Amino acid sequence: MSLQTDLRGDGATPATHVLDNAVWAALTGPHAHLAERLGRAARYEDGVYALAALADPADPAAWQDLRTLVGPGTTVRIKPVDRVPDDWRLEGSGEGVQLVDVALRAEPAPEAVRLGRADVPEILDLVARTRPGPFLERTVEMGTYLGIRHEGRLIAMAGERLRLPGWTEISAVCTDSGHRGRGLATRLVRAVAWGIRERGDTPFLHAAADNTRAIRLYESIGFVLRRRNRIARVRCVGTNESAGTGSCVGTNESAGTGSCAGTTHAGRAL
């Protein structure tokens, strides 16, 4: 496929493409069955994923809907967002990048097995060892997850996170430290992408902007940078609390993690 010019964005202009507000597009589209929604705000159900979304992050009414939806004292992660209202406390933020597939060689991985609910304890154990980012008990319900085992032990995995019309995100890419350098992450990314392409979607992914190792890997196998944006971890302030700064810009705290692709631990994706 060829990358269309209007797919690129710098985050400074209003959303004009479904990828510009991917979480909202997923929660109000293919993942609506996993969502809790109120008006112009939505979030994933407990245990699925700690992501929320707004129809328009610049709309105060959307933030009010989110406040009503989650309730005071609740912390959620939102992207893209540059500022938060006064009745929300900014707990942390980080810059992320979005990459899209333009030349990836997708192909099945014969050694990979599909992971499901019965595999969640093993998945969570691998996640704890490799720290690819947030992964909860029900995250496997978001899409297809593939794993590779060695002597019966799960040593690598990758899967699908956000699914929106025409697009599916590849995420949770990780490899046990004792088995890196064998190209397992790349094989799993190609295999997950093959399944995504088979149903007519295009793969994309997110990474932390400072996760240069993972970004180089993804670019080397056929992904290109589309845009940068900020993810914020915010808490709904109670009536007797004082809110923190509303600006996400200029903070150095990472708001989340998500992918550890490559031959060594590649770190975070947003």
N, C-alpha and C positions, 0 to 999 in steps of 0.2 A: 504494500500500500504506500501511497505517498502522503506526506504530511501536508495538510492544507494550511495556507497562510493564516487563516482566522483561528487556528488552534493555538497559536502562540499568544501569550499575554504577559504583562509585567505586573499584574496585580494592582495597578494604579487606576484602571478604568472600570466602569461597572461591568458586572458579569454579562458576557454575551455568548457564552458557550457552556454546555452542560458540565464540562470539566472544571469550570471556574468555581462552582459550588458543588463539588462532587458528593459530599456527604448528604446535603439536602436532596440532591437528585436521586441518591440511593434510597434514602429514608422515605421519600414520597413516590418512589418508583418500584423497582424490583425487590427492594427490601422492606416494603411497607408492612409486610406480615411480621417483621421483627421490630417494628417501630412503635413508640408512643408519640402521639402528635396532638398539639393544641394550636389551632390557628396557623400562625407563621413560624412555629417552632416545633422541633421534633428531636427525639433522641432514641438510641437503641435501648431495648429492654434490658433490665438488670441481668448481668451474667453473659450478655452477648458482646457488647463492646462499650467502652466509656466515651463515646462520641455523641455530641449533640450538634444541631445545625439550625440555622436561621434562613428563612427565605431571602432576607436581605440583612446582612450584619450591620448596615448603617441605619436600619429602621428601628426607632425606639419601641414601637408597638410589638415588633418581633421579640425583642428582649423581654418585654413585659409578659408576652405569652410564654417564653421560656421560664421566667420566674414563677409563673403560676404552675407550669408543668412540673418543675423539679422541686420547688419549695425552698425556703430559706435554709442555709447551711449545707446545701448540696454543691459538690464540686463536679464540673463537667469540662471536657475538652472540646474546643470549637476551632474550626478553620474554614475559610480564611477570615481573619479578623485583625484589625489594627488598633481599635479602641473599644473599651467596654464602658457601659454607663456607670454612673456614680453609685448605684445600688448593687454593684457587683464588685468583688474584690479580685484583683489580678494576682493569682498565686504563682504564675510563671509563664514564660512564653519562649518560643524558639522559632527560627526561620527554617522553612522546609522548601524542598524543590519537588516539582512534579515532572516526571518523564513519561514519554509515550513511545510505544513501539512503532518503528518505521521500517526496520530491516532485520528483525529477530528471526533466526531460523528455529521455528517451533517444530518439535518432534516428540513422540512418546518416549518415555524412559521405561524399558521393560522391567527393570529391577524395582521400580517404584510401586508402592501399594497405596490404595486409597485409605485414608484415616477417617474414623468416625467417632461417635460418642464413646464407644468402648475403649478407644485409644487415648481419651483425654488425660488420664493420669500420666501416661508416658509422654504425651505432648507437653503437659505442664512441667514435667521433670526436665525435658530437653530445653524448654523455654527458660527455666530457672538457671540452667547451666550456661546458656548462650546469650540470654537477654536480648532477643530480637525486638522486644517491645511488648506492650500490653497484650495479654492473651488470657481470656477468661474461660470458664467452664463451658459456655455455649458458643464461643467464637467459631467453632467448627461448623455451626449452622449457617454461617454467612456464605459458604461456597464449598468448592472441592479442595481438599487438602491431601497432598501426596507426601509419602515418607519413604525413606530408604532405611533398611535394617541391616545390622551386621551381627551375626550370631544371635539373632532374635531381638536385639536391642535397637531401639530407634536412635539413629545417629544423624539424620538430616531430614528437613522437611521444607515445604513451601506450599502456599495455598492462595485462595481468593478471599479478599476482604470486601471492599466496596464494590457493589454491582449497580450500575446505572444504565439507562438506555444506550445500548451500543458499545458500552465500555465495561471492563472488569479490572479491578486492581489486583496485582500480585503482591503478596505480603507474607510476613512470618517466615522469611527465608533465613534458615539457620543450619549450621553444621556443628556437630560435637567437636571440641578442640582436638581430640585425638584422631580425627579423620579428615582434617582440612588439607588442602593441597591436592585433592583428587578430582576436583571439578564437580563435586556432588551438587553444590548450589546451582551451578549453571545448568546442569542436566535437569534439575527439578524445575527451574524457571522455564526452561524450554518446554518441559512436559506440561506444566500448568498452562502455559501460553497456548499449547496445542489444543487443549480442551476448550479454552476460551475462544480460540479462532474457529473451532469446529461448530460452535453454536452461533457464529456470526458476529461476535464481539471483538473489540480491539483491546489488547492488554495495555495497562499503564501502571505506574507505581509512584510511591512517594518515598523520599529519603530526607534526613536532616541535611541542611545545606553544608554543614561541616563534615559530613560523612563522605569524604572524598574518595576513600577506597571503594565503597559500594557504588558511588556515582560513576567512577572510572570503569568498574566492572560492567555496570548496566550499559554504559555508552559503548563499550567494546563489543557487546553482543547485539546491538541494534536499537537501543533506546536513545532518544534525544531529549534534551531539556526543553520543557515547554514553558514553565513559569516558576516563579518563586512566590511564596506566601508565608504568612505567619499563623502559627497555631498557638492558642492561648489556653491555659488551664485557669478557669475562673470559678469563683464560689459565690453563690447567691447569698447576699448579706442579710442577716436578720434585722429586725426593727431596732434592736439595741446595740448594734455593731456599727463601727465606722468603716467605710469602704477604703480600699487602697487606691493607688493611682489607676486611672482608667486607660493609660496608654500602654500598648504592648511594645512600642518602638524603643529600642535602646537597651532592652534587658538582655542579660547573658545567660539566663537560666533556661535549660532545655525543658520544653513542655511535654515531651513524650518521646517514645522510641518505637522502632518498628521493624528493622531488617538488619540481619547480619550476614549478608551475602559475601561470597568470595572465599579465597583460600585461607584467610585469617579472619579473625572476628572483625567484621566491617562496621559494626555499631548500629547506629540508630536510623530509623526512618520515621517520618511523621505522617 
